[in-house]
Amino acid sequence: MTGNATAISQNLPPNVAQQRVLVLDFGSQYAHLIARRVREQQVYCEIIRHDITAQRIRELNPQGLILSGGPASVYEPGAPRCDPKIFRLGIPLLGICYGMQLACDALGGEVKSASSREYGRARCHTQDNSGLFSGLPAEMDVWMSHGDQVMSTSDEFIPLASTGTCPIAAVKHRDLPVYGLQFHPEVTHTPQGNALLRNFLMEVCSCEGTWKLDEFAKQLIHQLRQRIGTGQVICGLSGGVDSAVTAALLYQAVGTQLSCIHVDNGLLRQDEKESVIREFTGHFKTDLHVVEAEDKFLTALAGISDPQEKRIRIGHAFIECFKEEAAQIEGAQFLAQGTLYPDVIESGAAPDGPAATIKLHHNVGGLPEELGFELIEPLRDLFKDEVRRLGLELGLPEDLIWRHPFPGPGLAVRCLGEVTKGRLKTLRAADAIVVEEIQAAGLYRQTAQAFAVLLPVQSVGVMGDSRTYENAVAVRCVDSHDFMTADWSHLPHELLGRISTRMINEVPGVNRVCYDISSKPPATIEWE
Ligand code: XMP
């Protein structure tokens, strides 16, 4: 079954995503992860609302369906359900955890609360080595996270696997292409999880693995050319990976019709402006407008210590600068932005996608609609890891592609208390040492964010024979996959020691360094 369905997404080239799998989201924290894992198998995948009708699914004509997990109990009133007709569409379906319970419940099984909630690793024994379990060992570790489980199935189901506490850990329907897994194949704690998903996609759904980023990029570039015609496009460059990849794509598509704007707000990391200039005038020869706006931002921030007030003022100043500069670019009709797929999903803006989830949006990089441009968002179908791969394919350098995320308000929210030129200079130098040392130790890629925070605290020290009374700096390094939760990075003590020694020796005005060992939640990644 090869779909030629209406594309769900707005700008997806139709033939790239001919074979796609849809993930019905029942509120799982792992729905994005499932979709990413499917795409890693080169099968295009989108997340859609759980209550989509069977009729709509038939129109979309996917190659397979995956029902995600979710926090509810299927037997509770008001629990999210899917249209029961989807089980009989003849489209291969895999229910994961809650998704399996729903499938079994809908097709005659019994779901009950387990005697105790099972959370963690379990040893799984398989009774089948075909289809889903083809080529997999008879025993393997799996990751469980459930309170309910399927207690019995109707005769229509065949149990495929069990664990010590979960007699029905995987099932298959006798006649329909409906499968269920009580455990989570999408998490790395299920080492055979990718192989299981691959079996579902290739063996059960007959996907061919046609989702290739290079092909996607080629078609996207072609599509962008058609849409833009002879028009002029503006793209804001922050120094981060999303806007850089957006600009690189547009440069490939329309070359000199692209103008980039980089606002130097005086709140950037060390060498950030220089690397933007190097990349977008040296490598990609774009029409780059650098707006020197340090004074404007620092004036707007003078005397302000409240974090939200800092964000608001930075946001206003940014829009003003951008607007003024954009007005200088003759004939500009389009504005390109680096919106990614998770943003589209979380804002509830995807057609057929799940409703918006409540998320604290503190982004200040957004531009208001009244600027009057037509919006182009070429990355709106991609996950971050795909954007990075695309950037590398487009020839952007590794250090830019792998640079840690940086908040829109920049160093202002890492300079606790008042933001002044002098304090920013201290912070920037301290921050560069954190990054340099973590890079030198080969730990930069596995760390999600690593930075310095200048505290509004002075402490006593001794340097040589004299007493000092100078600034304290906190070093913040976290490991995280999604930035919604994070653990502090357990860095080697020697590395922390080097960071501290260098900072105190090399950065004037710093005489004390602390390491932040709080996780998120309850702390946040940033200090402000
Ligand atoms: P928190 O501090 O909420 O941060 O744990 C989660 C992620 O969001 C980034 N962050 C921001 N990004 N504007 C942004 O564009 C902001 O105001 C902002 N505040 C936090 C933070 O760096 C982390 O990646």
Boltz pocket constraint, residues with backbone or C-beta under 6 A from the ligand:
constraints:
  - pocket:
      binder: B
      contacts: [[A, 311], [A, 362], [A, 363], [A, 364], [A, 365], [A, 405], [A, 406], [A, 407], [A, 408], [A, 409], [A, 449], [A, 483], [A, 484], [A, 520], [A, 523], [A, 524], [A, 525], [A, 526], [A, 527]]
      max_distance: 6.0
